[in-house]
């Protein structure tokens, strides 16, 4: 028995209408991607102002990639 099955069984009748995987991926993963994308983007902009050219572009691109993944999941 997996953790999710045990968790839903422990909830009883409420566990049948509560889809743990869907809630986890819908909220936690979206918030994590949004937070990390914003963080990497802001760090990249700060480093761009500080003249660290090689690292700032990498962080900005990583931030944009995470925000794009977040937008794809949100659809």
N, C-alpha and C positions, 0 to 999 in steps of 0.2 A: 504494500500500500504506500503510495507516494504521500508526500507531505500535504499536497493540495487535497487529495482524497480524504486523508485523515482530518484535515482542517474543516472540510465541508461536512464530513460525517459528525464531527464534534459539534457543529452548529445545529444539527438536526434539520428540521423542516425549513429553517431559514437558510441553511446551507445550500439547498436545492436552487433557490432563486438568486443566490449570491455567487457570482462567477469571479473567483479570486484572480484568475489569470487575466481576465479582461480588465478588471479594475486596476490591477498592478500595471499592466502595459499602458492603459489609457491615461492614468494620472501620474504615477511615479516615474515611469520612463520618459514621458513627455516633459515633466518638470525638470528632470535631470538633464535631458538634452538641451532644453531651453536655457537652464542655468549655466551649463558648461559652454554652450555656444556663445552666450553673452559674455561670460568670463574670459574666454579665449579672445574674443573680439576686442574687449576693453583692454586686456593686457597687450594685445598687438598694437592698438592705437597708442597706448602709453609708451611702449617701446619704440614706436615710430617717431614719437615726439622726442624720445631720448637718443635717437640716431643709432639704434641697434638694428641695422637694415636686414640682416639675414634672419634674425629670429622673429622680427615683427611680422614679416610677410607670412611666415609659416603659421604663426598664431592666428592671424586674421583669416587665413585660408581654412585652418582647422575650425575656427568659430563659424565661418560661413557653411562649412560642410555639416557641422552638427545642427545648425539652424535649418538647413535644407532637409536633413533627415527628419527633424522635428515636424516640418511642414508636410512632408510626405506621410508620416504616421498620422498626423492630425486629420488628413483627408478621409 
